[in-house]
Amino acid sequence: MAGRMLRWGLGALVASALAAPSAWGAAAAPRHGGVLNAMHREDPPSLSIHEESTISTNWPMMSCYNNLVLFNPLRGQESAATIIGELATAWRWQDGGRSLAFTLRRGVRWHDGQPFTSKDVKYTFDLVREAPGIGARLRLNPRKQWYAQVQAIDAPDPYTVVFRLKRPQPSFLLLLASGYSPIYPAHIPPAELRTRCVGTGPFKLKEYRPGELIEMVRNPDYFVKDRPYLDGIRFIIIKERGTRIAALQAGRLDVIMPQEGTKTAAEQLKKAVPSMVIFQTSQNINDNILVNFKRPPFTDARVRRAMSLAIDRRGYIQAVRQGGAVPGASMLPRPWGVWGLPASELATLPGTGDPARQRAEARQLLSEAGFGPGHPLRVVVSTRAIALYVDMATYVIDQLKQIGVDATLEQVESAQWFAKLTRGDYELGANLTGIGVDDPDANFYENYVCGSPRNYSQYCNPEVDRMIDAQSQMPDPVQRTRLVAEIQKRLEIDGARPILAWDIDYYAMWPYVHNLVPHQSVYSYARFQEVWIDR
């Protein structure tokens, strides 16, 4: 089941089918009107979804745009079976799986009144894949590798677009359904979309006051009849974690922000406000350590392995996440994910064994690499200046000190964080990585293949790249699952991006909010066109 709704006294769990529009009560007729007050934790690095890798951008800006296709907002478990059309009304595979053709919706207009056509679709994905001759460039391009198999994009008429692939890629449609895959207007320079939004979506950007709010207003010309229901959305920026939760509890906010609902906060909210509705689901986000493969002494495999062995994964889940996370490798664990390793295979990986023995092995490896009491390894652990990131980094520093590593903390503002990682300007990073879609292609090509902009560790293993290409083409899901498991084990053994845990989201909202259904990935359910309130 994709998610569970908590109706605790203090802990009793009641399963809920997230496919239901009003999962916590009898279905009621939707009402128009009202403004939703939504939590936000910070100023986003920019407003450009294609240039960012954080829910801080997707959460407010998804409502401004549309995709060709999207995972059904009212279905919590994302899969090929839950994909619905948005700007596309139909699609079909051709040429033995090497071409994907879309028929586009007619009569759609951008927020500035310009007509939407196939030219915009071609422009968007030529921009992201950095096609020859495109001219415009994204400042950061974290998902360029998602579209590495696109050979050409044809727009034979205003309402037809065809993606021509170099070879079959069965998961390609899932990549297009991610909240990270909006269509951009061809007539607006991409640099402008960092500070404004011109989309086709259900809401328009009314105002952005840094440090205060991002306000969206209903698009009266939206192409879906009678949508959206809301008059607007206010994403209220509150930087201090306790103050955010207090605002939700007091009714100043109607809904929490994805990724901000910890187990402890959920328990406190439910105790204070018994009517609060809380969903337990995954985030499709993992906590991980970035080890800079290009910076000595982390060029030494012994040092990298020592770092991974030193960090007790089970201890991390209890100490930092208060039990609100699950162990895993590089793919989302079950029951929310399809590709996660079983527990028996996870138990063989670094950081999952007896902590005392693993710390002893880590000290031995550091000694062999020339480090010890008389010559300690000194490192800086960098992380984002967000409370949950700092909690993680603090634990990592404590674990490293137990093997004799002199580690210190560096906090980095979000506006600088992703550029800093892309430059390789760090030693160790305490990081969270969100996967836009629960599919190996979305994860492996973005985060692990040689040369990917978001391969922040700069890990490069041509043999692993060949395995990644092989699984991407496999039509047999059983064979593909086996190979994906081998890739995951190899990545952990190599220390490509050691995974500490996969986070659970305790998504909270007041009971008068309807049709806001948390998904097992936080990045794809903030369109808000179906959401309504009856307070």
Secondary structure, 3 states (H helix, E strand, C coil): CCEEEECCCCCCEEECCCCCCCCCCCCCCCCCCCEEEEEECCCCCCCCHHHCCCHHHHHHHHHHCCCCEEECCCCCCCCHHHEEECCEEEEEEEHHHCEEEEEECCCCECCCCCECCHHHHHHHHHHHCCCCCCCCCCCCCCCHHHHCCEEEEEEEECCEEEEEECCCCCCHHHHHHCCCCCCCCCCCCHHHHHCCCCCCCCEEEEEEECCCEEEEEECCCCCCCCCCCCCEEEEEECCCHHHHHHHHHCCCCCECCCCCCCHHHHHHHHHHCCCCEEEEEEEEEEEEEEECCCCCCCCCHHHHHHHHHHCCHHHHHHHCCCCCEECCCCCCCCCCCCCCCCHHHHCCCCCCCCHHHHHHHHHHHHHHCCCECCECCEEEEEEECCHHHHHHHHHHHHHHHCCCCEEEEEEECHHHHHHHHHHCCCCEEEEEEECCCCCHHHHHHHHCCCCCCCCCCCCCCHHHHHHHHHHHHCCCHHHHHHHHHHHHHHHHHHCCCCEEEEEEEEEEECCCEECCCCCCCCCCCCCCCCCEECC
